[in-house]
Amino acid sequence: MTGYSVKAYNNGGVTVSNSIDLPNKMLAAGGVYVIANSSANASILGVADTTSAVTYYNGDDAIVLFKNTDTLDIIGIVGVDPGSS
């Protein structure tokens, strides 16, 4: 996962609010890497690989998976706050 990172853009912002660089390790085929909120339920924390502030979002923020500077996946739209509804 060298070069991979997850970055959060909160409240319609265009600058990174929180981020995490993923560790230099290899995932097995079909494997997962779980990033949890430190306040998550114990059952989630029990399977988490790490905790990070990148998980501090409320659903109206953009979360982006990068490989170096390339966007691989995104939830939401950076720079757009969809509002509370």
C-alpha positions as CSV (number, residue, x, y, z in Angstrom):
1,M,0.0,0.0,0.0
2,T,3.0,2.3,-0.4
3,G,2.0,5.6,-1.8
4,Y,-1.7,5.2,-0.9
5,S,-3.5,7.7,1.3
6,V,-7.1,8.6,2.4
7,K,-7.9,12.3,2.6
8,A,-11.0,14.0,3.9
9,Y,-12.4,17.3,2.7
10,N,-14.9,18.6,5.2
11,N,-18.0,20.8,4.8
12,G,-17.5,21.5,1.1
13,G,-13.9,22.5,1.5
14,V,-11.2,22.2,-1.1
15,T,-8.3,21.7,1.3
16,V,-7.6,18.5,3.2
17,S,-9.1,18.4,6.7
18,N,-7.6,15.1,7.8
19,S,-5.5,12.4,6.1
20,I,-3.8,9.1,6.7
21,D,-0.9,7.6,4.7
22,L,-1.4,3.9,4.5
23,P,1.5,1.7,5.7
24,N,4.1,0.0,3.5
25,K,2.6,-3.4,3.4
26,M,1.0,-5.9,1.0
27,L,-2.6,-6.9,1.2
28,A,-3.5,-10.5,0.2
29,A,-5.9,-10.9,-2.7
30,G,-9.4,-10.0,-1.5
31,G,-7.9,-8.6,1.7
32,V,-9.0,-5.4,3.4
33,Y,-7.5,-2.7,5.5
34,V,-9.9,-1.2,8.0
35,I,-9.6,2.4,9.3
36,A,-11.9,3.0,12.2
37,N,-13.0,6.0,14.3
38,S,-11.4,5.8,17.7
39,S,-14.9,6.1,19.2
40,A,-16.3,3.2,17.2
41,N,-18.1,0.2,18.7
42,A,-15.7,-2.4,20.2
43,S,-16.6,-4.9,17.5
44,I,-15.4,-2.5,14.8
45,L,-12.3,-1.6,16.8
46,G,-11.6,-5.3,17.2
47,V,-11.2,-5.8,13.5
48,A,-9.6,-2.4,12.7
49,D,-6.0,-2.2,11.4
50,T,-5.7,1.4,12.7
51,T,-7.7,4.4,13.9
52,S,-7.5,7.8,12.4
53,A,-9.1,11.3,12.4
54,V,-9.8,10.8,8.7
55,T,-12.9,9.0,9.9
56,Y,-14.2,12.2,11.6
57,Y,-16.9,13.1,9.1
58,N,-20.7,13.4,9.2
59,G,-21.8,12.3,5.8
60,D,-21.6,15.6,3.9
61,D,-17.9,15.5,3.3
62,A,-15.8,14.1,0.5
63,I,-13.4,11.2,1.3
64,V,-10.8,10.4,-1.4
65,L,-8.5,7.4,-1.8
66,F,-5.2,8.4,-3.6
67,K,-2.3,6.4,-5.0
68,N,0.4,9.1,-4.9
69,T,-1.5,12.0,-6.7
70,D,-3.9,9.9,-8.6
71,T,-7.5,9.7,-7.4
72,L,-8.6,6.0,-7.2
73,D,-12.0,6.4,-5.5
74,I,-14.1,9.1,-4.0
75,I,-17.2,9.4,-1.9
76,G,-18.8,12.8,-2.3
77,I,-17.6,15.7,-4.4
78,V,-14.6,17.8,-3.2
79,G,-15.7,21.4,-2.9
80,V,-19.4,20.7,-2.7
81,D,-21.4,20.6,0.6
82,P,-24.7,18.9,-0.2
83,G,-26.4,20.4,2.8
84,S,-28.1,18.6,5.7
85,S,-30.9,16.9,3.8
